[in-house]
Amino acid sequence: MGISVGIDLGTTFSAIARINEDTGKPEVIKNSFNSPITPSVLCFDTDGNVFFGEEAKGMQGMGNTNAIAFFKRYMGNEQFCVEVFGKSYTATDLSAILLKKLVKEAEQSCGEKIDSAVITVPAYFTHKERQATIEAGERAGLDVIAIINEPTAAAFAYGLNEKAEEQTVLIYDLGGGTFDVTIAKINTNEIKILGSDGNHELGGKDWDDCIARYLAQCFVEQHGIDLSEDDEMAASLLVTAENVKKQLTSKDEVTVPIIYKDIRDNITITESLFEEISDFLIGATKDLTNELIASVGLTWSDITGAILVGGSTRMRMIHNYVRNMSGKEPLSGINVDEAVALGAAIRANIDDSGQRISRGICGLIGAKKNMEVIGAKAVTDVTAHALGMIAVSEDGERYINSVIIPKNTAIPTERKKAYNFKTRAKDNELEVYVLQGAYERPLDNTIINKYVITTIEKVEENPSVIEVSYKYTSNGVVEVSAVQTETGKTLPIRIENVPEDMSWTDKAPKEQAAYYSEAEVILAVDLSGSMDGEPVRKAQTAMKEFVRQMDQEFVKIGLLTFADRTQIVLEPINDFNCVMRKIDDIGVGDVGYGNGTEPFTAAFVILRGNQFDQNKIRYLVVLTDGVWNNPGRAIKQAKRCHREGIEIVALGFGYADYSFLKQIASTDDMASLTNLSGLTGSFSKIAQTIGESISSKG
């Protein structure tokens, strides 16, 4: 059995830590360069080799355009894709490759098999980014025990200092590509996260970019050449900028030599200039920090101290900011590069209550039987994102984000919401768009997925109540489930990608025809001799009442008559006055007096033409008062309509055979027998069913 490790999968650097089986303390596993951290860089060559870490970083510095870095920023982004030597890679692909190589090197270094891990993520990572991280770990061959927020992992590492008194600490985590700020209460037994905020597109790279832009701008001003237009030079400038940033942590100024073709130049950057050109970035972290402190009901005076995490916190401007805001020096006793990995290693070997588990260290040969994991504590984490859904406002005037789980709620957590849903005979589905964020306008939030709740059963007393459960797991991953309360059954859910065009959420619901499905209905009337007189007049009255109840904005109605032959009186249109006139014009004898044909073949030709319109429902309503000459052929043709998704409603009276009606109808409850006086009521019920099917698909 292998060991369980903690992996800090960073934007710029990564690290792996384990628990020392002799001491119970976490320790970083050094790489082949004897360094605790490894650059999160990959570089591909034409032979199919993939270099990583220091080697890939060196190739990037030489301007190799096949070197790829900062892909962590795009985890879960379906639009991100890089192509190298004819092969495409997503951020998840690249992370899986990097993880596999990191783990293999760590195994060689520590001499142990690694089979499971806790992987860290920024606290501000959304559902998709977290899922992508888990997937990358699994594709790298790891059992991903859990994913843990980077500031929470840092709190574990800080807890190694074993302070006796409870402390309220602010964890300021500025990595290479992400920024998180978290407030936690830490005592000897527990870590309780009070709240988190952040920006997963703000990190040390942005400070590098400031330097790179400044260098390029100076070169343009002095030589008229834009270095950013040369891909190799641009890549080299970024590596140079990162080195300048690091040097400015201990120097007041750095002179940067730049060589481009036959041009040589030196550009000087001072610490004060660096602060000036990147001041807006500090401002962004300041705003997020102050908002978080206020949101949890605290002030800076309530904060025991600030823990700095992430290599980018070595910048002097970060120390100055924290010192000025808190009135005290940052808390010491933590390695900014190693803390996250060390904390993850602790978490990988304990349960939520802080008790050691048999996985990993306890399974090692020679491990101390009663050894405790140093730094083990119970942990309560929170979600950095509110969870909501797209809903219609109370006044019906706009779409809004209906928040179900507020931001900074302790996880895991689950909330339920009931929906009234009008059911129809078949194909009942409820669509739910789930959001992460607390902004009222839906598109200002992250739309996670489109969840389609399926196989909802038709109930007699509409509407049905569908209870939907929204859950945040301890990993911060979202899960959605649903139960139909009338049946008590858990309903299947189909997860679909969010459509590219979601602009309808900015429009008024009542103005959007797309909120409803369209329907095409053909009324097929038996005009055999037995319909003469009162039957045909009653049928005409009932059909016209049916037309009146339909909404011509969404429904087209056609008319078909049959006896010895079939006649298409009117193909489906939404001019209901015309439909009414055509109904008045029909009469017995128009198509013969017998029962020699059926309506399904002709209706199939008309309605099948729209089979690929997913937002259109097709109905054939058949009215008959007797038995047909060739019921076998009729049933066969009706079944063909069923297979193409054409709904058949069969209404009979007089000498109609109920068992035959059930065979031609789409479902048993779409077949019915009535009498002349009940025709209008029966058609009204059919109209209601069709109307409900239109609105329930929206």
C-alpha positions as CSV (number, residue, x, y, z in Angstrom):
1,M,0.0,0.0,0.0
2,G,1.4,3.4,-1.0
3,I,1.5,6.6,1.0
4,S,-0.9,9.5,0.9
5,V,0.6,12.9,0.1
6,G,-0.4,16.5,-0.2
7,I,0.0,18.2,-3.6
8,D,0.2,22.0,-4.0
9,L,-0.7,22.2,-7.7
10,G,0.4,25.7,-8.3
11,T,0.1,28.1,-11.2
12,T,3.8,28.9,-11.3
13,F,5.3,26.3,-8.8
14,S,4.1,23.0,-7.4
15,A,5.2,20.9,-4.4
16,I,4.5,17.5,-2.9
17,A,4.6,16.8,0.8
18,R,4.3,13.6,2.9
19,I,4.2,12.7,6.6
20,N,7.5,11.5,8.0
21,E,6.7,8.0,9.3
22,D,9.2,8.4,12.2
23,T,8.2,11.8,13.5
24,G,4.6,12.2,12.3
25,K,5.5,15.7,10.9
26,P,4.8,16.8,7.4
27,E,7.8,17.3,5.1
28,V,8.2,18.4,1.5
29,I,9.6,15.8,-0.9
30,K,12.5,17.5,-2.8
31,N,12.8,17.1,-6.5
32,S,15.7,15.9,-8.6
33,F,17.3,19.4,-8.3
34,N,17.1,19.2,-4.5
35,S,14.5,21.9,-4.5
36,P,11.2,21.8,-2.5
37,I,9.3,23.4,-5.4
38,T,9.1,22.6,-9.1
39,P,8.1,25.1,-11.8
40,S,4.6,24.3,-13.2
41,V,5.9,24.4,-16.8
42,L,5.8,21.8,-19.6
43,C,7.7,21.8,-22.8
44,F,7.1,19.5,-25.8
45,D,9.6,18.5,-28.5
46,T,9.1,17.0,-32.0
47,D,10.0,13.5,-30.8
48,G,7.0,13.4,-28.4
49,N,9.0,14.0,-25.3
50,V,7.5,16.2,-22.6
51,F,9.9,18.1,-20.3
52,F,8.7,19.6,-17.0
53,G,9.9,21.7,-14.1
54,E,13.3,23.3,-14.2
55,E,14.2,21.9,-17.6
56,A,10.9,23.2,-19.2
57,K,11.4,26.5,-17.4
58,G,14.9,26.8,-18.9
59,M,13.5,26.1,-22.3
60,Q,10.8,28.8,-21.8
61,G,13.5,31.3,-20.8
62,M,15.3,30.5,-24.1
63,G,12.1,31.6,-26.0
64,N,10.9,28.1,-26.8
65,T,7.3,28.6,-28.0
66,N,6.4,25.0,-27.2
67,A,6.8,25.7,-23.5
68,I,3.4,26.0,-21.7
69,A,2.9,27.7,-18.3
70,F,0.1,29.3,-16.3
71,F,-2.5,26.7,-17.6
72,K,-3.9,26.4,-14.1
73,R,-5.7,29.6,-14.7
74,Y,-7.8,27.9,-17.3
75,M,-8.9,24.8,-15.4
76,G,-12.5,24.0,-16.2
77,N,-12.5,26.5,-19.1
78,E,-14.0,24.6,-22.1
79,Q,-12.8,27.3,-24.5
80,F,-9.1,26.9,-23.5
81,C,-7.0,24.7,-25.8
82,V,-3.4,24.8,-27.0
83,E,-2.1,22.9,-29.9
84,V,1.4,21.5,-30.0
85,F,2.7,19.5,-32.9
86,G,-0.8,18.8,-34.2
87,K,-2.2,17.7,-30.8
88,S,-4.6,19.7,-28.7
89,Y,-4.4,19.9,-24.9
90,T,-6.9,21.3,-22.4
91,A,-5.8,22.7,-19.1
92,T,-7.0,19.4,-17.5
93,D,-4.8,17.5,-19.9
94,L,-1.8,19.6,-19.1
95,S,-2.4,19.4,-15.4
96,A,-2.7,15.6,-15.6
97,I,0.6,15.4,-17.4
98,L,2.3,17.6,-14.9
99,L,0.9,15.7,-11.9
100,K,2.0,12.4,-13.3
101,K,5.5,13.6,-13.7
102,L,5.6,15.3,-10.3
103,V,4.4,12.1,-8.6
104,K,6.9,9.9,-10.4
105,E,9.8,12.2,-9.5
106,A,8.6,12.3,-5.8
107,E,8.4,8.5,-5.7
108,Q,11.9,8.2,-6.9
109,S,13.0,10.8,-4.4
110,C,11.3,9.3,-1.3
111,G,11.5,5.7,-2.3
112,E,7.8,5.1,-1.6
113,K,4.8,4.4,-3.9
114,I,2.3,7.3,-3.9
115,D,-1.2,6.1,-4.6
116,S,-3.5,8.8,-3.1
117,A,-3.4,12.5,-2.5
118,V,-5.2,15.6,-1.3
119,I,-4.7,18.3,-4.0
120,T,-5.0,22.0,-3.2
121,V,-7.0,24.6,-5.1
122,P,-7.6,28.3,-4.7
123,A,-10.5,28.9,-2.3
124,Y,-12.1,31.0,-5.1
125,F,-12.1,28.1,-7.6
126,T,-15.6,27.4,-8.9
127,H,-17.3,24.0,-9.3
128,K,-15.9,23.4,-12.8
129,E,-12.4,24.2,-11.8
130,R,-12.6,21.9,-8.8
131,Q,-14.0,19.1,-10.9
132,A,-11.3,19.6,-13.5
133,T,-8.6,19.4,-10.8
134,I,-10.1,16.1,-9.5
135,E,-10.2,14.7,-13.0
136,A,-6.6,15.7,-13.6
137,G,-5.5,13.9,-10.4
138,E,-7.4,10.8,-11.4
139,R,-6.0,10.8,-14.9
140,A,-2.6,11.0,-13.3
141,G,-3.3,7.7,-11.6
142,L,-4.1,9.1,-8.2
143,D,-6.9,8.3,-5.8
144,V,-8.0,11.9,-5.1
145,I,-9.0,11.7,-1.4
146,A,-10.1,15.3,-1.4
147,I,-9.3,18.7,-2.7
148,I,-8.7,21.4,-0.1
149,N,-8.6,25.2,-0.3
150,E,-5.0,26.5,-0.4
151,P,-5.6,29.0,2.5
152,T,-7.1,26.1,4.6
153,A,-4.0,24.0,3.9
154,A,-1.9,27.0,5.0
155,A,-3.9,27.2,8.2
156,F,-3.0,23.5,8.9
157,A,0.7,24.4,8.4
158,Y,0.5,27.4,10.6
159,G,-1.1,25.2,13.3
160,L,2.1,23.3,13.5
161,N,3.3,26.3,15.7
162,E,0.9,24.9,18.4
163,K,-0.2,28.3,19.8
164,A,-2.1,27.6,23.0
165,E,-4.6,30.5,22.7
166,E,-7.2,30.8,19.9
167,Q,-6.2,33.1,17.1
168,T,-8.2,34.8,14.4
169,V,-5.9,34.9,11.5
170,L,-6.1,36.4,8.0
171,I,-4.5,34.2,5.4
172,Y,-3.3,36.4,2.5
173,D,-2.4,33.9,-0.3
174,L,-0.8,35.4,-3.4
175,G,0.5,32.7,-5.7
176,G,1.8,33.0,-9.2
177,G,-1.6,33.1,-10.8
178,T,-4.3,33.3,-8.1
179,F,-5.2,35.3,-5.1
180,D,-7.2,34.2,-2.1
181,V,-7.9,35.8,1.2
182,T,-9.3,33.8,4.1
183,I,-10.2,34.4,7.7
184,A,-9.9,31.5,10.1
185,K,-10.1,30.8,13.8
186,I,-7.3,28.4,14.9
187,N,-7.0,26.7,18.2
188,T,-5.3,23.5,19.4
189,N,-8.1,21.3,18.2
190,E,-9.8,23.0,15.4
191,I,-9.6,25.1,12.3
192,K,-12.8,27.0,11.6
193,I,-12.9,29.0,8.3
194,L,-15.1,32.1,8.7
195,G,-15.0,33.2,5.1
196,S,-13.0,33.4,1.9
197,D,-12.8,35.6,-1.2
198,G,-10.4,36.0,-4.0
199,N,-9.7,36.3,-7.7
200,H,-8.4,33.2,-9.6
201,E,-7.1,35.5,-12.4
202,L,-4.9,37.6,-10.2
203,G,-1.4,36.6,-9.1
204,G,2.3,37.1,-9.3
205,K,2.2,36.7,-13.1
206,D,0.3,40.0,-13.3
207,W,3.1,41.7,-11.5
208,D,5.5,40.1,-14.0
209,D,3.4,41.4,-16.8
210,C,3.7,44.9,-15.4
211,I,7.5,44.7,-15.6
212,A,7.4,43.0,-19.0
213,R,5.1,45.8,-20.4
214,Y,7.3,48.5,-18.9
215,L,10.4,46.9,-20.5
216,A,8.7,46.6,-23.9
217,Q,7.4,50.2,-23.7
218,C,10.9,51.6,-22.9
219,F,12.3,49.6,-25.8
220,V,9.7,51.0,-28.2
221,E,10.3,54.6,-27.0
222,Q,14.1,54.3,-27.4
223,H,14.3,52.0,-30.5
224,G,10.8,52.0,-32.2
225,I,10.6,48.2,-32.0
226,D,7.7,46.4,-30.2
227,L,9.3,43.3,-28.6
228,S,5.9,41.9,-27.8
229,E,5.3,41.2,-31.5
230,D,8.1,38.7,-31.5
231,D,6.8,35.5,-29.9
232,E,10.2,34.2,-28.7
233,M,11.2,37.6,-27.4
234,A,7.9,38.0,-25.6
235,A,8.3,34.6,-23.9
236,S,11.9,35.5,-22.8
237,L,10.7,38.9,-21.5
238,L,8.2,37.2,-19.2
239,V,11.0,35.1,-17.6
240,T,13.2,38.1,-17.3
241,A,10.4,40.1,-15.6
242,E,9.9,37.3,-13.1
243,N,13.6,37.4,-12.2
244,V,13.5,41.2,-11.9
245,K,10.6,40.8,-9.5
246,K,12.5,38.4,-7.3
247,Q,15.6,40.5,-7.3
248,L,13.6,43.5,-6.1
249,T,12.7,41.7,-2.9
250,S,16.2,42.5,-1.7
251,K,17.5,45.2,-4.0
252,D,16.3,48.8,-4.5
253,E,17.0,48.7,-8.2
254,V,17.8,46.2,-11.0
255,T,19.4,46.9,-14.3
256,V,18.0,44.7,-17.1
257,P,20.1,44.0,-20.2
258,I,18.0,43.5,-23.3
259,I,19.5,42.2,-26.5
260,Y,17.5,42.1,-29.7
261,K,19.2,41.3,-32.9
262,D,22.0,43.8,-33.1
263,I,20.5,46.2,-30.5
264,R,21.8,46.2,-26.9
265,D,20.2,48.2,-24.2
266,N,20.0,48.5,-20.4
267,I,16.8,49.5,-18.6
268,T,16.7,50.2,-14.9
269,I,13.8,49.4,-12.7
270,T,13.6,50.6,-9.1
271,E,11.5,49.2,-6.3
272,S,9.5,52.5,-6.1
273,L,8.9,52.3,-9.9
274,F,7.8,48.7,-9.5
275,E,5.3,49.7,-6.8
276,E,4.0,52.6,-9.0
277,I,3.3,50.5,-12.1
278,S,1.6,47.7,-10.2
279,D,-0.2,49.8,-7.6
280,F,-3.6,48.9,-9.1
281,L,-2.9,45.2,-8.4
282,I,-2.3,45.8,-4.7
283,G,-5.5,47.9,-4.7
284,A,-7.4,44.9,-6.1
285,T,-6.2,42.6,-3.2
286,K,-6.9,45.4,-0.7
287,D,-10.5,45.8,-1.8
288,L,-11.1,42.0,-1.6
289,T,-9.5,41.8,1.8
290,N,-11.5,44.7,3.3
291,E,-14.8,43.3,1.8
292,L,-14.1,39.9,3.4
293,I,-13.3,41.3,6.8
294,A,-16.5,43.4,6.8
295,S,-18.6,40.5,5.4
296,V,-17.8,38.3,8.5
297,G,-18.5,41.1,10.9
298,L,-14.9,41.8,11.9
299,T,-12.5,44.7,11.7
300,W,-8.7,44.7,11.4
301,S,-8.5,45.1,15.2
302,D,-10.1,41.7,15.6
303,I,-7.4,40.0,13.5
304,T,-4.6,38.5,15.5
305,G,-2.3,38.7,12.6
306,A,-1.9,37.9,8.9
307,I,-0.3,34.8,7.4
308,L,1.5,35.3,4.1
309,V,1.3,32.4,1.7
310,G,2.6,32.0,-1.8
311,G,5.9,33.0,-3.3
312,S,4.6,36.3,-4.6
313,T,4.1,37.5,-1.0
314,R,7.9,38.0,-0.8
315,M,7.4,41.3,-2.7
316,R,8.2,44.1,-0.3
317,M,5.0,46.0,-1.2
318,I,2.9,43.1,0.1
319,H,4.7,43.2,3.5
320,N,4.2,46.9,3.6
321,Y,0.5,46.7,2.8
322,V,-0.1,44.0,5.5
323,R,1.9,45.9,8.1
324,N,0.1,49.2,7.3
325,M,-3.4,47.7,7.4
326,S,-3.0,45.4,10.4
327,G,-0.6,47.6,12.4
328,K,1.6,44.6,13.0
329,E,4.2,42.5,11.3
330,P,2.9,39.4,9.4
331,L,2.8,36.2,11.5
332,S,6.0,34.2,11.2
333,G,6.8,30.5,11.4
334,I,5.6,29.5,8.0
335,N,7.4,28.9,4.7
336,V,5.5,30.7,2.0
337,D,6.5,28.2,-0.6
338,E,5.9,25.0,1.3
339,A,3.0,25.8,3.6
340,V,0.2,24.7,1.3
341,A,1.8,21.4,0.4
342,L,2.6,20.7,4.1
343,G,-1.0,21.4,5.2
344,A,-2.3,19.2,2.4
345,A,-0.1,16.4,3.6
346,I,-1.6,16.7,7.1
347,R,-5.1,16.7,5.6
348,A,-4.3,13.6,3.5
349,N,-3.7,11.5,6.6
350,I,-6.6,12.6,8.9
351,D,-10.4,12.7,8.7
352,D,-12.7,15.7,9.0
353,S,-12.6,15.4,12.8
354,G,-8.8,15.5,12.9
355,Q,-8.3,11.8,13.7
356,R,-5.5,10.0,11.9
357,I,-6.7,7.4,9.3
358,S,-5.2,4.1,8.4
359,R,-4.4,5.2,4.8
360,G,-0.8,6.1,4.1
361,I,1.5,6.4,7.1
362,C,-0.4,3.9,9.3
363,G,0.0,1.3,6.6
364,L,3.8,1.7,6.3
365,I,6.0,-1.1,7.4
366,G,8.0,0.1,10.3
367,A,5.7,3.1,11.1
368,K,5.1,3.7,14.8
369,K,1.8,2.2,15.7
370,N,0.6,5.0,18.0
371,M,2.1,7.8,16.0
372,E,0.0,10.9,15.7
373,V,0.0,13.2,12.7
374,I,1.5,16.4,14.0
375,G,-0.7,19.4,13.2
376,A,-3.9,17.3,12.9
377,K,-7.0,19.3,13.7
378,A,-10.7,19.2,12.9
379,V,-11.6,21.5,10.1
380,T,-14.7,23.3,9.0
381,D,-14.4,25.0,5.6
382,V,-16.8,27.3,3.7
383,T,-17.8,27.9,0.2
384,A,-16.4,31.1,-1.4
385,H,-19.4,31.3,-3.8
386,A,-23.1,31.6,-3.3
387,L,-25.1,29.0,-5.2
388,G,-28.3,30.0,-7.0
389,M,-30.4,29.3,-10.1
390,I,-32.0,31.3,-12.9
391,A,-35.5,32.2,-11.9
392,V,-38.3,34.7,-12.8
393,S,-38.6,37.6,-10.5
394,E,-41.8,37.9,-8.4
395,D,-43.3,40.6,-10.7
396,G,-42.5,38.4,-13.7
397,E,-40.6,41.3,-15.4
398,R,-37.1,39.9,-15.5
399,Y,-34.8,36.9,-14.9
400,I,-32.8,36.9,-11.6
401,N,-30.3,34.8,-9.7
402,S,-32.3,33.2,-6.9
403,V,-29.7,32.5,-4.3
404,I,-30.2,29.1,-2.5
405,I,-26.9,28.7,-0.6
406,P,-25.3,32.0,0.5
407,K,-21.5,32.6,0.2
408,N,-19.3,31.6,3.1
409,T,-21.8,28.9,4.2
410,A,-20.0,26.0,6.1
411,I,-19.6,22.9,3.8
412,P,-20.7,20.3,3.2
413,T,-24.3,21.7,3.0
414,E,-27.5,20.9,1.3
415,R,-30.6,23.1,0.6
416,K,-33.9,22.1,-1.0
417,K,-36.3,24.0,-3.2
418,A,-39.7,22.9,-4.4
419,Y,-41.0,23.6,-7.9
420,N,-44.6,23.4,-9.1
421,F,-44.5,21.6,-12.5
422,K,-47.4,21.1,-14.8
423,T,-47.1,17.5,-16.2
424,R,-48.4,16.1,-19.4
425,A,-48.8,12.6,-20.7
426,K,-45.1,11.9,-21.5
427,D,-41.6,13.4,-21.9
428,N,-41.9,15.7,-18.9
429,E,-38.6,17.5,-18.2
430,L,-37.7,20.4,-16.0
431,E,-34.6,22.5,-16.9
432,V,-32.6,24.2,-14.1
433,Y,-29.6,26.5,-14.7
434,V,-27.4,26.6,-11.6
435,L,-25.3,29.7,-10.9
436,Q,-22.3,30.4,-8.7
437,G,-22.2,33.9,-7.5
438,A,-24.5,36.4,-5.7
439,Y,-25.1,39.0,-8.4
440,E,-28.8,39.5,-9.2
441,R,-28.3,39.5,-13.0
442,P,-27.7,35.8,-14.0
443,L,-25.0,36.5,-16.6
444,D,-22.9,38.3,-14.0
445,N,-22.4,34.9,-12.3
446,T,-20.8,31.7,-13.4
447,I,-23.4,29.4,-15.0
448,I,-22.2,25.9,-13.9
449,N,-24.4,23.6,-16.0
450,K,-27.9,23.1,-17.4
451,Y,-29.5,20.3,-15.3
452,V,-32.4,18.6,-17.0
453,I,-34.6,16.7,-14.6
454,T,-36.2,13.8,-16.6
455,T,-38.9,11.1,-16.5
456,I,-41.3,13.1,-14.3
457,E,-44.6,11.2,-14.1
458,K,-47.9,12.7,-15.1
459,V,-50.1,13.3,-12.1
460,E,-53.9,13.7,-11.9
461,E,-53.9,16.8,-9.8
462,N,-51.5,19.2,-11.7
463,P,-49.1,20.7,-10.9
464,S,-46.7,18.2,-9.6
465,V,-44.2,19.2,-6.9
466,I,-40.6,18.5,-7.8
467,E,-38.2,18.9,-4.8
468,V,-34.7,19.8,-6.0
469,S,-31.7,19.4,-3.7
470,Y,-28.6,21.6,-4.2
471,K,-25.5,20.4,-2.4
472,Y,-22.0,21.6,-1.8
473,T,-19.7,18.7,-1.0
474,S,-16.7,19.0,1.3
475,N,-14.7,19.5,-1.8
476,G,-16.8,22.5,-2.8
477,V,-18.2,20.6,-5.7
478,V,-21.9,21.1,-6.6
479,E,-24.3,18.2,-6.8
480,V,-28.0,18.4,-7.8
481,S,-30.7,15.8,-7.2
482,A,-34.5,15.8,-7.5
483,V,-37.5,13.9,-6.1
484,Q,-41.1,13.9,-7.3
485,T,-43.0,14.3,-4.1
486,E,-46.2,12.6,-5.3
487,T,-44.3,9.4,-6.2
488,G,-41.4,9.6,-3.8
489,K,-39.1,8.6,-6.6
490,T,-35.6,10.1,-7.2
491,L,-35.6,11.5,-10.7
492,P,-32.8,11.1,-13.2
493,I,-30.8,14.2,-14.1
494,R,-29.1,14.8,-17.4
495,I,-26.3,17.4,-17.3
496,E,-26.0,19.5,-20.5
497,N,-23.5,22.1,-21.5
498,V,-24.7,25.7,-21.2
499,P,-25.8,27.1,-24.5
500,E,-23.5,29.7,-26.0
501,D,-26.3,32.2,-26.3
502,M,-27.8,32.9,-22.9
503,S,-28.8,36.5,-23.9
504,W,-32.5,35.6,-23.3
505,T,-31.8,36.0,-19.5
506,D,-31.5,39.8,-20.1
507,K,-35.0,39.9,-21.7
508,A,-38.4,40.0,-20.1
509,P,-39.8,36.4,-19.7
510,K,-43.2,37.4,-21.0
511,E,-41.6,38.9,-24.2
512,Q,-39.8,35.7,-25.2
513,A,-41.6,33.2,-27.4
514,A,-38.6,30.9,-26.9
515,Y,-39.7,30.5,-23.3
516,Y,-42.5,28.4,-24.6
517,S,-42.4,25.5,-27.1
518,E,-44.3,25.7,-30.4
519,A,-46.9,23.1,-31.3
520,E,-48.4,21.9,-34.5
521,V,-51.8,20.2,-34.2
522,I,-53.8,18.4,-36.9
523,L,-57.4,17.8,-36.1
524,A,-58.4,14.6,-38.0
525,V,-62.2,14.1,-38.3
526,D,-64.0,10.9,-39.3
527,L,-66.6,12.0,-41.9
528,S,-68.2,8.6,-42.6
529,G,-71.9,8.4,-43.1
530,S,-72.8,7.8,-39.5
531,M,-71.5,11.3,-38.7
532,D,-74.2,13.0,-40.7
533,G,-76.5,15.5,-39.0
534,E,-76.0,16.3,-35.3
535,P,-72.7,14.4,-34.8
536,V,-70.9,16.5,-37.4
537,R,-72.4,19.7,-36.1
538,K,-71.4,18.8,-32.5
539,A,-67.9,17.9,-33.7
540,Q,-67.6,21.3,-35.4
541,T,-68.7,23.2,-32.3
542,A,-66.2,21.2,-30.1
543,M,-63.3,21.7,-32.5
544,K,-63.9,25.5,-32.7
545,E,-63.9,25.7,-28.9
546,F,-60.6,23.8,-29.0
547,V,-59.2,26.4,-31.4
548,R,-60.4,29.3,-29.2
549,Q,-58.4,27.8,-26.2
550,M,-55.1,27.6,-28.1
551,D,-52.6,30.5,-28.3
552,Q,-52.0,31.3,-31.9
553,E,-48.6,32.8,-31.0
554,F,-47.3,29.3,-30.2
555,V,-49.7,26.9,-31.9
556,K,-50.5,26.1,-35.6
557,I,-53.6,24.1,-36.3
558,G,-54.4,22.1,-39.4
559,L,-57.5,20.1,-40.5
560,L,-57.8,16.6,-42.1
561,T,-60.9,14.6,-43.0
562,F,-61.1,10.9,-43.7
563,A,-63.7,8.2,-44.7
564,D,-63.2,6.3,-47.9
565,R,-60.3,8.6,-48.7
566,T,-58.2,11.2,-46.9
567,Q,-58.3,14.9,-47.6
568,I,-55.9,17.5,-46.2
569,V,-58.3,20.4,-45.8
570,L,-55.7,22.8,-44.2
571,E,-52.0,22.4,-43.3
572,P,-51.1,23.8,-39.9
573,I,-51.3,27.6,-39.7
574,N,-51.7,30.1,-36.9
575,D,-54.5,32.1,-38.6
576,F,-57.3,30.7,-36.4
577,N,-60.1,32.6,-38.2
578,C,-59.2,30.6,-41.3
579,V,-59.1,27.4,-39.3
580,M,-62.6,28.2,-38.0
581,R,-64.0,28.8,-41.5
582,K,-62.5,25.5,-42.7
583,I,-64.1,23.6,-39.8
584,D,-67.5,25.2,-40.7
585,D,-67.0,24.1,-44.4
586,I,-66.5,20.4,-43.8
587,G,-69.4,18.0,-44.3
588,V,-70.3,14.3,-44.6
589,G,-69.8,13.0,-48.1
590,D,-66.7,15.2,-48.8
591,V,-64.5,12.1,-48.7
592,G,-67.0,9.3,-49.1
593,Y,-69.3,7.6,-46.7
594,G,-67.4,4.5,-45.6
595,N,-64.4,3.6,-43.3
596,G,-61.9,2.6,-45.9
597,T,-58.9,4.7,-44.9
598,E,-57.0,6.1,-41.9
599,P,-55.5,9.6,-41.2
600,F,-52.1,8.7,-40.0
601,T,-50.2,8.3,-43.3
602,A,-51.2,11.8,-44.5
603,A,-50.6,13.4,-41.1
604,F,-47.2,11.7,-40.9
605,V,-46.1,13.4,-44.1
606,I,-47.1,16.8,-42.8
607,L,-45.8,16.6,-39.2
608,R,-42.7,14.6,-39.8
609,G,-41.2,17.5,-41.8
610,N,-40.5,19.2,-38.5
611,Q,-39.0,16.3,-36.6
612,F,-35.6,18.0,-36.1
613,D,-37.1,21.1,-34.4
614,Q,-36.4,20.2,-30.8
615,N,-38.6,23.1,-29.5
616,K,-41.7,22.0,-31.4
617,I,-44.4,19.5,-30.2
618,R,-46.5,17.7,-32.8
619,Y,-50.0,16.4,-32.1
620,L,-52.6,14.5,-34.1
621,V,-56.1,14.6,-32.6
622,V,-58.3,11.9,-34.1
623,L,-62.1,12.0,-33.7
624,T,-64.1,8.9,-34.8
625,D,-67.5,7.4,-34.1
626,G,-67.1,3.9,-35.4
627,V,-65.0,1.0,-36.4
628,W,-62.6,1.2,-39.4
629,N,-62.3,-1.4,-42.1
630,N,-58.6,-2.1,-41.7
631,P,-57.7,-1.5,-38.1
632,G,-54.4,-3.4,-38.4
633,R,-53.0,-1.0,-41.0
634,A,-54.2,2.0,-39.0
635,I,-52.5,0.7,-35.9
636,K,-49.2,0.1,-37.8
637,Q,-49.3,3.7,-39.2
638,A,-50.1,5.1,-35.8
639,K,-47.1,3.3,-34.3
640,R,-44.9,4.9,-37.0
641,C,-46.1,8.3,-35.9
642,H,-45.3,7.4,-32.3
643,R,-41.7,6.5,-33.2
644,E,-41.2,9.9,-34.8
645,G,-42.4,11.7,-31.7
646,I,-45.9,12.6,-33.0
647,E,-48.3,12.6,-30.1
648,I,-51.7,11.0,-31.0
649,V,-54.8,11.7,-29.0
650,A,-57.7,9.4,-29.9
651,L,-61.3,10.5,-29.0
652,G,-64.2,8.3,-29.8
653,F,-68.0,8.3,-29.3
654,G,-71.0,6.4,-30.7
655,Y,-69.8,2.9,-31.8
656,A,-66.1,3.6,-31.4
657,D,-63.9,0.7,-30.0
658,Y,-62.1,1.8,-26.8
659,S,-59.4,-0.9,-27.1
660,F,-58.7,0.2,-30.7
661,L,-58.4,3.9,-29.5
662,K,-55.8,2.9,-26.9
663,Q,-53.7,1.1,-29.6
664,I,-53.6,4.2,-31.8
665,A,-53.1,6.7,-29.0
666,S,-49.6,7.5,-27.8
667,T,-50.5,6.4,-24.3
668,D,-53.5,4.9,-22.7
669,D,-54.5,8.2,-21.0
670,M,-54.5,9.9,-24.4
671,A,-57.4,7.7,-25.5
672,S,-61.0,8.3,-24.3
673,L,-64.6,7.6,-25.1
674,T,-67.4,10.2,-24.7
675,N,-70.9,11.0,-26.0
676,L,-72.2,13.8,-28.2
677,S,-72.9,16.1,-25.3
678,G,-69.4,15.6,-23.9
679,L,-67.5,16.3,-27.1
680,T,-66.9,20.0,-26.3
681,G,-65.7,19.2,-22.8
682,S,-63.4,16.4,-24.1
683,F,-61.8,18.8,-26.7
684,S,-61.4,21.4,-23.9
685,K,-59.4,18.9,-21.8
686,I,-57.2,18.0,-24.9
687,A,-56.6,21.8,-25.4
688,Q,-55.5,22.1,-21.7
689,T,-53.1,19.1,-22.0
690,I,-51.5,20.6,-25.1
691,G,-51.3,24.1,-23.5
692,E,-49.6,22.6,-20.5
693,S,-47.1,20.7,-22.6
694,I,-46.1,23.9,-24.4
695,S,-45.4,25.9,-21.2
696,S,-43.7,23.0,-19.4
697,K,-41.0,22.7,-22.0
698,G,-40.0,26.3,-21.7
